[in-house]
Amino acid sequence: MAGRAAPVLAVAAVVALLVGAFGGLAVAQEEPFVRGEPELDVYVPDSTVTPGTATEVTLQIANDGEVEAWYDARRATVTTARAVVVDVRSDDSPVVVETGGFAVGSIAEGAVREVPISVRVPADAAPGRYSLDVRLEYSYTSLSAPRSGVVQDRTRTRTKSVSVTVDDAPRFAIRT
């Protein structure tokens, strides 16, 4: 009888090891982790400016977050851009940006934040399309796995270009 017990115990030990190994794997796969990043883009819905004026141009910053692996309840953790700072430059353009860099707060996935910027267009500005560089600086969490205590925060700076059009409207000057 002792000879029969050894193989039965060996099989039971192997089964116990396999159940333990696959059980641990299942727990690891069920850990609520998420990995991804915000994806910010900039639009200008009304991009026409008139020479000889100072006006506001509204930028729209949209976040279409990207998720590589996820646990749905934590998706917003990695797709929200936090502490977003916007800085607009007009290096090779006659359009003068008068607004300095400013903070706009957090932008969640699927959200659009409108940002007004003050611009001045000299009276002698040539008509045409000109590019403005929009620098976006923000922080975000790229990986969050609460059970294991792993959190990876990152800071990113992206520069996007938007076009503004200097109107080719008639120009008049009143002189006395």
CYANA upper distance limits for C-alpha pairs under 8 A (distance plus 0.5 A):
  1 MET  CA      5 ALA  CA      7.04
  2 ALA  CA      6 ALA  CA      7.38
  3 GLY  CA      7 PRO  CA      8.17
  4 ARG  CA      8 VAL  CA      7.19
  5 ALA  CA      9 LEU  CA      6.49
  6 ALA  CA     10 ALA  CA      6.58
  7 PRO  CA     11 VAL  CA      6.66
  8 VAL  CA     12 ALA  CA      6.64
  9 LEU  CA     13 ALA  CA      6.55
 10 ALA  CA     14 VAL  CA      6.75
 11 VAL  CA     15 VAL  CA      6.65
 12 ALA  CA     16 ALA  CA      6.58
 13 ALA  CA     17 LEU  CA      6.67
 14 VAL  CA     18 LEU  CA      6.67
 15 VAL  CA     19 VAL  CA      6.58
 16 ALA  CA     20 GLY  CA      6.55
 17 LEU  CA     21 ALA  CA      6.55
 18 LEU  CA     22 PHE  CA      6.53
 19 VAL  CA     23 GLY  CA      6.21
 20 GLY  CA     24 GLY  CA      6.59
 21 ALA  CA     25 LEU  CA      6.78
 22 PHE  CA     26 ALA  CA      6.57
 23 GLY  CA     27 VAL  CA      6.79
 24 GLY  CA     28 ALA  CA      6.68
 25 LEU  CA     29 GLN  CA      6.68
 26 ALA  CA     30 GLU  CA      6.69
 27 VAL  CA     31 GLU  CA      6.89
 31 GLU  CA    145 ALA  CA      7.76
 31 GLU  CA    147 ARG  CA      7.25
 32 PRO  CA     70 TRP  CA      8.01
 32 PRO  CA     71 TYR  CA      5.71
 32 PRO  CA     74 ARG  CA      8.08
 32 PRO  CA    145 ALA  CA      6.80
 32 PRO  CA    146 PRO  CA      7.72
 32 PRO  CA    147 ARG  CA      7.98
 33 PHE  CA     69 ALA  CA      8.26
 33 PHE  CA     70 TRP  CA      6.47
 33 PHE  CA     71 TYR  CA      6.19
 33 PHE  CA     74 ARG  CA      7.87
 33 PHE  CA    143 LEU  CA      7.86
 33 PHE  CA    144 SER  CA      6.00
 33 PHE  CA    145 ALA  CA      4.70
 33 PHE  CA    146 PRO  CA      7.46
 34 VAL  CA     67 VAL  CA      8.15
 34 VAL  CA     68 GLU  CA      8.34
 34 VAL  CA     69 ALA  CA      6.06
 34 VAL  CA     70 TRP  CA      4.53
 34 VAL  CA     71 TYR  CA      6.10
 34 VAL  CA     72 ASP  CA      8.49
 34 VAL  CA     74 ARG  CA      6.86
 34 VAL  CA     75 ARG  CA      6.89
 34 VAL  CA     77 THR  CA      8.31
 34 VAL  CA     78 VAL  CA      7.53
 34 VAL  CA    143 LEU  CA      6.24
 34 VAL  CA    144 SER  CA      5.94
 34 VAL  CA    145 ALA  CA      7.12
 35 ARG  CA     67 VAL  CA      6.53
 35 ARG  CA     68 GLU  CA      6.17
 35 ARG  CA     69 ALA  CA      5.75
 35 ARG  CA     70 TRP  CA      6.62
 35 ARG  CA     78 VAL  CA      6.83
 35 ARG  CA    142 SER  CA      5.99
 35 ARG  CA    143 LEU  CA      4.88
 35 ARG  CA    144 SER  CA      7.09
 36 GLY  CA     65 GLY  CA      8.06
 36 GLY  CA     66 GLU  CA      5.98
 36 GLY  CA     67 VAL  CA      4.58
 36 GLY  CA     68 GLU  CA      5.77
 36 GLY  CA     69 ALA  CA      7.53
 36 GLY  CA     78 VAL  CA      5.80
 36 GLY  CA     79 THR  CA      6.93
 36 GLY  CA    141 THR  CA      8.47
 36 GLY  CA    142 SER  CA      5.77
 36 GLY  CA    143 LEU  CA      7.20
 37 GLU  CA     65 GLY  CA      6.35
 37 GLU  CA     66 GLU  CA      5.87
 37 GLU  CA     67 VAL  CA      6.94
 37 GLU  CA     78 VAL  CA      5.74
 37 GLU  CA     79 THR  CA      5.42
 37 GLU  CA     80 THR  CA      8.00
 37 GLU  CA    140 TYR  CA      7.46
 37 GLU  CA    141 THR  CA      7.72
 37 GLU  CA    142 SER  CA      6.10
 38 PRO  CA     63 ASN  CA      6.75
 38 PRO  CA     64 ASP  CA      7.05
 38 PRO  CA     65 GLY  CA      4.59
 38 PRO  CA     66 GLU  CA      6.51
 38 PRO  CA     78 VAL  CA      7.36
 38 PRO  CA     79 THR  CA      4.85
 38 PRO  CA     80 THR  CA      6.23
 38 PRO  CA     81 ALA  CA      6.19
 38 PRO  CA    109 GLU  CA      7.41
 38 PRO  CA    140 TYR  CA      7.85
 39 GLU  CA     63 ASN  CA      5.85
 39 GLU  CA     64 ASP  CA      5.66
 39 GLU  CA     65 GLY  CA      5.32
 39 GLU  CA     66 GLU  CA      6.94
 39 GLU  CA     79 THR  CA      8.21
 40 LEU  CA     61 ILE  CA      7.03
 40 LEU  CA     62 ALA  CA      6.08
 40 LEU  CA     63 ASN  CA      5.06
 40 LEU  CA     64 ASP  CA      7.01
 40 LEU  CA     65 GLY  CA      8.16
 41 ASP  CA     61 ILE  CA      6.20
 41 ASP  CA     62 ALA  CA      5.87
 41 ASP  CA     63 ASN  CA      7.08
 41 ASP  CA    160 LYS  CA      7.70
 42 VAL  CA     59 LEU  CA      7.11
 42 VAL  CA     60 GLN  CA      6.09
 42 VAL  CA     61 ILE  CA      5.12
 42 VAL  CA     62 ALA  CA      6.87
 42 VAL  CA    134 VAL  CA      8.30
 42 VAL  CA    160 LYS  CA      7.31
 42 VAL  CA    161 SER  CA      8.37
 42 VAL  CA    162 VAL  CA      7.62
 43 TYR  CA     59 LEU  CA      6.28
 43 TYR  CA     60 GLN  CA      5.53
 43 TYR  CA     61 ILE  CA      7.03
 43 TYR  CA     62 ALA  CA      8.42
 43 TYR  CA    162 VAL  CA      7.22
 44 VAL  CA     57 VAL  CA      8.04
 44 VAL  CA     58 THR  CA      6.77
 44 VAL  CA     59 LEU  CA      5.47
 44 VAL  CA     60 GLN  CA      6.66
 44 VAL  CA    162 VAL  CA      7.42
 44 VAL  CA    163 SER  CA      8.10
 44 VAL  CA    164 VAL  CA      8.38
 45 PRO  CA     58 THR  CA      7.89
 45 PRO  CA     59 LEU  CA      7.98
 45 PRO  CA     60 GLN  CA      8.15
 46 ASP  CA     57 VAL  CA      7.69
 46 ASP  CA     58 THR  CA      7.81
 47 SER  CA     57 VAL  CA      7.39
 47 SER  CA    163 SER  CA      7.43
 47 SER  CA    164 VAL  CA      5.15
 47 SER  CA    165 THR  CA      6.39
 48 THR  CA    164 VAL  CA      6.38
 48 THR  CA    165 THR  CA      5.16
 48 THR  CA    166 VAL  CA      6.41
 48 THR  CA    167 ASP  CA      6.64
 49 VAL  CA     53 THR  CA      8.36
 49 VAL  CA     55 THR  CA      8.15
 49 VAL  CA    121 VAL  CA      7.83
 49 VAL  CA    164 VAL  CA      7.64
 49 VAL  CA    165 THR  CA      6.60
 49 VAL  CA    166 VAL  CA      5.56
 49 VAL  CA    167 ASP  CA      6.38
 50 THR  CA    121 VAL  CA      7.25
 50 THR  CA    166 VAL  CA      6.28
 50 THR  CA    167 ASP  CA      5.74
 50 THR  CA    169 ALA  CA      8.12
 51 PRO  CA    121 VAL  CA      5.54
 51 PRO  CA    122 PRO  CA      6.08
 51 PRO  CA    123 ALA  CA      5.13
 51 PRO  CA    124 ASP  CA      7.31
 51 PRO  CA    125 ALA  CA      6.45
 51 PRO  CA    166 VAL  CA      7.13
 51 PRO  CA    167 ASP  CA      7.49
 52 GLY  CA    120 ARG  CA      8.10
 52 GLY  CA    121 VAL  CA      5.98
 52 GLY  CA    122 PRO  CA      5.31
 52 GLY  CA    123 ALA  CA      4.17
 52 GLY  CA    124 ASP  CA      7.85
 52 GLY  CA    125 ALA  CA      8.49
 53 THR  CA    120 ARG  CA      6.39
 53 THR  CA    121 VAL  CA      6.01
 53 THR  CA    122 PRO  CA      7.48
 53 THR  CA    123 ALA  CA      7.85
 54 ALA  CA    118 SER  CA      7.71
 54 ALA  CA    119 VAL  CA      6.20
 54 ALA  CA    120 ARG  CA      4.63
 54 ALA  CA    121 VAL  CA      6.74
 55 THR  CA    118 SER  CA      6.29
 55 THR  CA    119 VAL  CA      6.02
 55 THR  CA    120 ARG  CA      6.84
 56 GLU  CA    116 PRO  CA      6.51
 56 GLU  CA    117 ILE  CA      5.88
 56 GLU  CA    118 SER  CA      5.00
 56 GLU  CA    119 VAL  CA      6.47
 57 VAL  CA    116 PRO  CA      6.17
 57 VAL  CA    117 ILE  CA      5.88
 57 VAL  CA    118 SER  CA      6.95
 57 VAL  CA    119 VAL  CA      7.52
 58 THR  CA    114 GLU  CA      6.86
 58 THR  CA    115 VAL  CA      6.03
 58 THR  CA    116 PRO  CA      4.79
 58 THR  CA    117 ILE  CA      6.69
 59 LEU  CA    114 GLU  CA      6.18
 59 LEU  CA    115 VAL  CA      5.51
 59 LEU  CA    116 PRO  CA      6.59
 59 LEU  CA    117 ILE  CA      7.87
 60 GLN  CA    112 VAL  CA      6.76
 60 GLN  CA    113 ARG  CA      6.15
 60 GLN  CA    114 GLU  CA      5.06
 60 GLN  CA    115 VAL  CA      6.70
 61 ILE  CA    112 VAL  CA      5.95
 61 ILE  CA    113 ARG  CA      5.67
 61 ILE  CA    114 GLU  CA      6.90
 61 ILE  CA    115 VAL  CA      8.04
 62 ALA  CA    107 ILE  CA      8.39
 62 ALA  CA    110 GLY  CA      7.52
 62 ALA  CA    111 ALA  CA      6.44
 62 ALA  CA    112 VAL  CA      4.84
 62 ALA  CA    113 ARG  CA      7.04
 63 ASN  CA     80 THR  CA      8.42
 63 ASN  CA     81 ALA  CA      8.41
 63 ASN  CA    107 ILE  CA      7.16
 63 ASN  CA    108 ALA  CA      7.10
 63 ASN  CA    109 GLU  CA      5.58
 63 ASN  CA    110 GLY  CA      6.03
 63 ASN  CA    111 ALA  CA      6.33
 63 ASN  CA    112 VAL  CA      7.09
 64 ASP  CA     79 THR  CA      8.47
 64 ASP  CA    109 GLU  CA      6.01
 64 ASP  CA    110 GLY  CA      6.10
 64 ASP  CA    111 ALA  CA      8.45
 65 GLY  CA     78 VAL  CA      8.48
 65 GLY  CA     79 THR  CA      5.20
 65 GLY  CA     80 THR  CA      7.80
 65 GLY  CA    109 GLU  CA      5.66
 65 GLY  CA    110 GLY  CA      7.86
 66 GLU  CA     79 THR  CA      7.02
 67 VAL  CA     75 ARG  CA      7.89
 67 VAL  CA     78 VAL  CA      8.01
 67 VAL  CA     79 THR  CA      7.70
 70 TRP  CA     74 ARG  CA      7.80
 70 TRP  CA     75 ARG  CA      6.89
 71 TYR  CA     75 ARG  CA      7.06
 74 ARG  CA     78 VAL  CA      8.19
 75 ARG  CA     79 THR  CA      7.03
 76 ALA  CA     80 THR  CA      6.33
 76 ALA  CA    108 ALA  CA      7.60
 76 ALA  CA    109 GLU  CA      7.43
 77 THR  CA    141 THR  CA      6.96
 77 THR  CA    144 SER  CA      7.96
 78 VAL  CA    140 TYR  CA      6.89
 78 VAL  CA    141 THR  CA      5.46
 78 VAL  CA    142 SER  CA      5.87
 78 VAL  CA    143 LEU  CA      7.18
 78 VAL  CA    144 SER  CA      8.06
 79 THR  CA    108 ALA  CA      7.11
 79 THR  CA    109 GLU  CA      6.01
 79 THR  CA    140 TYR  CA      7.98
 79 THR  CA    141 THR  CA      8.35
 80 THR  CA    106 SER  CA      7.28
 80 THR  CA    107 ILE  CA      6.26
 80 THR  CA    108 ALA  CA      4.82
 80 THR  CA    109 GLU  CA      6.20
 80 THR  CA    140 TYR  CA      6.96
 81 ALA  CA    106 SER  CA      5.99
 81 ALA  CA    107 ILE  CA      5.73
 81 ALA  CA    108 ALA  CA      6.87
 81 ALA  CA    138 TYR  CA      6.47
 81 ALA  CA    139 SER  CA      6.46
 81 ALA  CA    140 TYR  CA      5.82
 82 ARG  CA    105 GLY  CA      6.76
 82 ARG  CA    106 SER  CA      4.76
 82 ARG  CA    107 ILE  CA      7.09
 82 ARG  CA    138 TYR  CA      6.19
 82 ARG  CA    139 SER  CA      5.64
 82 ARG  CA    140 TYR  CA      6.31
 83 ALA  CA    103 ALA  CA      7.24
 83 ALA  CA    104 VAL  CA      7.51
 83 ALA  CA    105 GLY  CA      5.24
 83 ALA  CA    106 SER  CA      5.98
 83 ALA  CA    137 GLU  CA      8.42
 83 ALA  CA    138 TYR  CA      5.95
 83 ALA  CA    139 SER  CA      6.83
 84 VAL  CA    103 ALA  CA      6.27
 84 VAL  CA    104 VAL  CA      6.07
 84 VAL  CA    105 GLY  CA      5.82
 84 VAL  CA    106 SER  CA      6.53
 84 VAL  CA    107 ILE  CA      7.99
 84 VAL  CA    136 LEU  CA      7.17
 84 VAL  CA    137 GLU  CA      6.15
 84 VAL  CA    138 TYR  CA      4.95
 84 VAL  CA    139 SER  CA      7.79
 85 VAL  CA    101 GLY  CA      7.26
 85 VAL  CA    102 PHE  CA      6.04
 85 VAL  CA    103 ALA  CA      4.75
 85 VAL  CA    104 VAL  CA      6.56
 85 VAL  CA    105 GLY  CA      8.06
 85 VAL  CA    135 ARG  CA      8.48
 85 VAL  CA    136 LEU  CA      6.25
 85 VAL  CA    137 GLU  CA      5.66
 85 VAL  CA    138 TYR  CA      6.89
 86 VAL  CA    101 GLY  CA      5.97
 86 VAL  CA    102 PHE  CA      6.07
 86 VAL  CA    103 ALA  CA      6.79
 86 VAL  CA    104 VAL  CA      7.78
 86 VAL  CA    134 VAL  CA      7.28
 86 VAL  CA    135 ARG  CA      6.25
 86 VAL  CA    136 LEU  CA      5.45
 86 VAL  CA    137 GLU  CA      7.21
 87 ASP  CA    100 GLY  CA      6.82
 87 ASP  CA    101 GLY  CA      4.65
 87 ASP  CA    102 PHE  CA      7.18
 87 ASP  CA    134 VAL  CA      6.31
 87 ASP  CA    135 ARG  CA      5.58
 87 ASP  CA    136 LEU  CA      7.22
 88 VAL  CA     97 VAL  CA      7.47
 88 VAL  CA     99 THR  CA      8.10
 88 VAL  CA    100 GLY  CA      7.75
 88 VAL  CA    101 GLY  CA      7.48
 88 VAL  CA    132 LEU  CA      7.23
 88 VAL  CA    133 ASP  CA      6.16
 88 VAL  CA    134 VAL  CA      4.99
 88 VAL  CA    135 ARG  CA      6.69
 89 ARG  CA     97 VAL  CA      6.98
 89 ARG  CA    132 LEU  CA      6.28
 89 ARG  CA    133 ASP  CA      5.66
 89 ARG  CA    134 VAL  CA      7.02
 90 SER  CA     94 PRO  CA      8.18
 90 SER  CA     95 VAL  CA      7.03
 90 SER  CA     96 VAL  CA      6.81
 90 SER  CA     97 VAL  CA      6.85
 90 SER  CA    131 SER  CA      7.51
 90 SER  CA    132 LEU  CA      5.39
 90 SER  CA    133 ASP  CA      6.89
 91 ASP  CA    132 LEU  CA      8.05
 92 ASP  CA    130 TYR  CA      8.46
 92 ASP  CA    131 SER  CA      8.24
 93 SER  CA    130 TYR  CA      6.28
 93 SER  CA    131 SER  CA      7.27
 93 SER  CA    132 LEU  CA      8.03
 94 PRO  CA    121 VAL  CA      7.11
 94 PRO  CA    122 PRO  CA      7.55
 94 PRO  CA    125 ALA  CA      6.41
 94 PRO  CA    126 ALA  CA      8.35
 94 PRO  CA    130 TYR  CA      8.47
 95 VAL  CA    119 VAL  CA      7.05
 95 VAL  CA    120 ARG  CA      6.51
 95 VAL  CA    121 VAL  CA      5.46
 95 VAL  CA    122 PRO  CA      7.86
 95 VAL  CA    125 ALA  CA      8.37
 95 VAL  CA    130 TYR  CA      8.32
 96 VAL  CA    119 VAL  CA      5.95
 96 VAL  CA    120 ARG  CA      5.61
 96 VAL  CA    121 VAL  CA      6.76
 97 VAL  CA    117 ILE  CA      7.83
 97 VAL  CA    118 SER  CA      6.62
 97 VAL  CA    119 VAL  CA      5.01
 97 VAL  CA    120 ARG  CA      7.07
 98 GLU  CA    117 ILE  CA      7.98
 98 GLU  CA    118 SER  CA      5.84
 98 GLU  CA    119 VAL  CA      5.95
 98 GLU  CA    120 ARG  CA      7.58
 99 THR  CA    117 ILE  CA      6.13
 99 THR  CA    118 SER  CA      5.90
 99 THR  CA    119 VAL  CA      7.88
104 VAL  CA    115 VAL  CA      8.28
107 ILE  CA    111 ALA  CA      6.66
107 ILE  CA    112 VAL  CA      7.79
107 ILE  CA    113 ARG  CA      7.48
121 VAL  CA    125 ALA  CA      7.15
125 ALA  CA    166 VAL  CA      7.95
126 ALA  CA    166 VAL  CA      7.65
127 PRO  CA    165 THR  CA      7.77
127 PRO  CA    166 VAL  CA      5.28
127 PRO  CA    167 ASP  CA      6.09
127 PRO  CA    168 ASP  CA      5.62
128 GLY  CA    165 THR  CA      6.02
128 GLY  CA    166 VAL  CA      5.78
128 GLY  CA    167 ASP  CA      7.52
128 GLY  CA    168 ASP  CA      8.00
129 ARG  CA    163 SER  CA      6.75
129 ARG  CA    164 VAL  CA      6.13
129 ARG  CA    165 THR  CA      4.82
129 ARG  CA    166 VAL  CA      6.82
130 TYR  CA    163 SER  CA      5.94
130 TYR  CA    164 VAL  CA      5.86
130 TYR  CA    165 THR  CA      6.69
130 TYR  CA    166 VAL  CA      8.15
131 SER  CA    161 SER  CA      6.72
131 SER  CA    162 VAL  CA      6.10
131 SER  CA    163 SER  CA      5.02
131 SER  CA    164 VAL  CA      6.83
132 LEU  CA    161 SER  CA      6.11
132 LEU  CA    162 VAL  CA      5.85
132 LEU  CA    163 SER  CA      6.64
132 LEU  CA    164 VAL  CA      7.84
133 ASP  CA    159 THR  CA      6.94
133 ASP  CA    160 LYS  CA      6.34
133 ASP  CA    161 SER  CA      5.12
133 ASP  CA    162 VAL  CA      7.06
134 VAL  CA    159 THR  CA      6.01
134 VAL  CA    160 LYS  CA      5.67
134 VAL  CA    161 SER  CA      6.46
134 VAL  CA    162 VAL  CA      7.83
135 ARG  CA    157 THR  CA      7.45
135 ARG  CA    158 ARG  CA      6.28
135 ARG  CA    159 THR  CA      4.81
135 ARG  CA    160 LYS  CA      6.92
136 LEU  CA    157 THR  CA      6.11
136 LEU  CA    158 ARG  CA      5.71
136 LEU  CA    159 THR  CA      6.62
136 LEU  CA    160 LYS  CA      8.35
137 GLU  CA    155 THR  CA      7.83
137 GLU  CA    156 ARG  CA      6.26
137 GLU  CA    157 THR  CA      4.83
137 GLU  CA    158 ARG  CA      6.97
138 TYR  CA    155 THR  CA      6.21
138 TYR  CA    156 ARG  CA      6.09
138 TYR  CA    157 THR  CA      7.10
139 SER  CA    153 ASP  CA      7.60
139 SER  CA    154 ARG  CA      6.07
139 SER  CA    155 THR  CA      4.68
139 SER  CA    156 ARG  CA      6.66
140 TYR  CA    153 ASP  CA      6.20
140 TYR  CA    154 ARG  CA      6.06
140 TYR  CA    155 THR  CA      6.97
141 THR  CA    151 VAL  CA      7.54
141 THR  CA    152 GLN  CA      6.17
141 THR  CA    153 ASP  CA      4.77
141 THR  CA    154 ARG  CA      6.67
142 SER  CA    151 VAL  CA      8.21
142 SER  CA    152 GLN  CA      6.07
142 SER  CA    153 ASP  CA      6.40
142 SER  CA    154 ARG  CA      7.19
143 LEU  CA    150 VAL  CA      7.87
143 LEU  CA    151 VAL  CA      6.03
143 LEU  CA    152 GLN  CA      5.61
143 LEU  CA    153 ASP  CA      7.91
144 SER  CA    149 GLY  CA      8.42
144 SER  CA    150 VAL  CA      6.39
144 SER  CA    151 VAL  CA      5.07
144 SER  CA    152 GLN  CA      7.14
145 ALA  CA    149 GLY  CA      6.47
145 ALA  CA    150 VAL  CA      5.62
145 ALA  CA    151 VAL  CA      6.86
146 PRO  CA    150 VAL  CA      6.82
146 PRO  CA    151 VAL  CA      8.02
